[in-house]
Amino acid sequence: MALQESGEMYLETIYVLSQEKNTVRAIDIGEYMGFSKPSVSRALGLLKDEGLIRKESDNRIVLTVAGEVLAKRIYERHTVLSGLFMKLGVDEKTATEDACRIEHYISDTTFDAIKRNLDKFGKKK
């Protein structure tokens, strides 16, 4: 089943938080994303049903192998696209916001072509 944009955002958030801290809990996700506890709880339940996360007995949220693969892919798209936009002269805030929207819709074919040709866009200023 294809994951919706919101599910991808949650996976990316869990991945980013797990890189910053040893333990990720639902409250951390809610604070990071600015969402309410019920919204986070519902989204995490859906991700769990999809086999992308698991909730440990101590309430830690952990990406499964499949969840981590998908989260890394989403995060890579975000970082590559925002970096590309900044190389093109877009300010960091706008580049990051635009990358966040585009990362969920760009095809693998187009994204792979961007990665292959990044060096043609010059150096980041």
C-alpha positions as CSV (number, residue, x, y, z in Angstrom):
1,M,0.0,0.0,0.0
2,A,1.3,3.4,-0.9
3,L,2.0,5.6,2.1
4,Q,0.4,9.1,2.1
5,E,2.4,12.3,2.5
6,S,1.5,12.6,6.2
7,G,2.7,9.1,6.9
8,E,6.0,9.9,5.1
9,M,6.4,13.0,7.2
10,Y,6.0,11.0,10.4
11,L,8.6,8.4,9.2
12,E,11.0,11.2,8.3
13,T,10.5,12.8,11.7
14,I,11.1,9.6,13.5
15,Y,14.2,9.1,11.5
16,V,15.5,12.6,12.1
17,L,14.7,12.4,15.9
18,S,16.4,9.0,16.1
19,Q,19.6,10.5,14.7
20,E,19.5,13.3,17.3
21,K,18.6,11.3,20.4
22,N,18.7,7.7,21.7
23,T,15.0,7.5,22.4
24,V,12.0,8.7,20.4
25,R,8.6,8.8,22.0
26,A,5.2,10.0,20.7
27,I,5.5,13.2,22.6
28,D,8.8,14.0,20.9
29,I,7.2,13.5,17.5
30,G,4.2,15.7,18.4
31,E,6.4,18.5,19.6
32,Y,8.7,18.3,16.6
33,M,5.8,18.3,14.1
34,G,3.5,20.6,16.1
35,F,0.7,18.0,16.2
36,S,-1.6,17.0,19.0
37,K,-1.3,13.7,21.0
38,P,-4.4,12.2,19.4
39,S,-3.2,13.0,15.9
40,V,0.2,11.5,16.6
41,S,-1.3,8.4,18.2
42,R,-3.6,7.8,15.2
43,A,-0.7,8.2,12.7
44,L,1.6,5.9,14.7
45,G,-1.1,3.3,14.8
46,L,-1.4,3.4,11.0
47,L,2.4,3.2,10.6
48,K,2.4,0.2,13.0
49,D,-0.3,-1.5,11.1
50,E,1.8,-1.0,7.9
51,G,4.8,-2.7,9.6
52,L,6.9,0.5,9.4
53,I,7.3,1.1,13.2
54,R,7.0,-0.7,16.4
55,K,6.2,0.6,19.9
56,E,8.5,-0.9,22.5
57,S,7.2,-1.8,26.0
58,D,8.9,1.4,27.4
59,N,6.9,3.5,24.8
60,R,9.9,4.1,22.5
61,I,9.0,4.4,18.8
62,V,11.4,2.4,16.6
63,L,11.5,2.1,12.9
64,T,11.3,-1.4,11.5
65,V,13.8,-2.3,8.8
66,A,11.2,-1.5,6.1
67,G,10.3,1.7,7.9
68,E,14.0,2.8,8.1
69,V,14.6,2.1,4.4
70,L,11.6,4.3,3.5
71,A,12.5,7.0,6.0
72,K,16.0,7.2,4.7
73,R,14.8,7.5,1.2
74,I,12.4,10.3,2.1
75,Y,15.1,12.1,4.1
76,E,17.6,11.8,1.2
77,R,15.1,13.4,-1.1
78,H,14.6,16.2,1.3
79,T,18.3,16.9,1.8
80,V,19.2,16.5,-1.9
81,L,16.3,18.7,-3.1
82,S,16.8,21.4,-0.5
83,G,20.6,21.4,-1.3
84,L,19.9,21.7,-5.0
85,F,17.5,24.6,-4.5
86,M,20.1,26.5,-2.4
87,K,22.7,25.9,-5.0
88,L,20.3,27.5,-7.5
89,G,20.2,30.6,-5.2
90,V,17.0,29.9,-3.2
91,D,17.2,31.0,0.4
92,E,17.4,28.2,2.9
93,K,13.9,28.6,4.4
94,T,12.2,28.5,1.1
95,A,14.4,25.7,-0.3
96,T,13.6,23.6,2.8
97,E,9.9,24.2,2.6
98,D,9.7,23.5,-1.1
99,A,11.8,20.4,-0.8
100,C,9.5,19.2,2.0
101,R,6.5,19.4,-0.4
102,I,8.2,18.0,-3.5
103,E,9.9,15.1,-1.8
104,H,6.6,13.2,-1.6
105,Y,5.6,13.6,-5.2
106,I,8.8,13.5,-7.3
107,S,9.2,10.2,-9.3
108,D,12.2,7.9,-8.6
109,T,13.2,8.5,-12.3
110,T,13.4,12.3,-11.9
111,F,15.0,12.1,-8.5
112,D,17.7,9.7,-9.7
113,A,18.4,12.0,-12.6
114,I,18.8,15.0,-10.3
115,K,21.3,13.0,-8.1
116,R,23.3,11.9,-11.1
117,N,23.5,15.5,-12.4
118,L,24.0,17.5,-9.1
119,D,27.5,18.5,-10.0
120,K,26.2,20.5,-13.0
121,F,24.4,22.9,-10.6
122,G,27.5,24.5,-9.2
123,K,28.7,24.8,-5.7
124,K,26.6,25.9,-2.7
125,K,27.2,29.6,-1.9
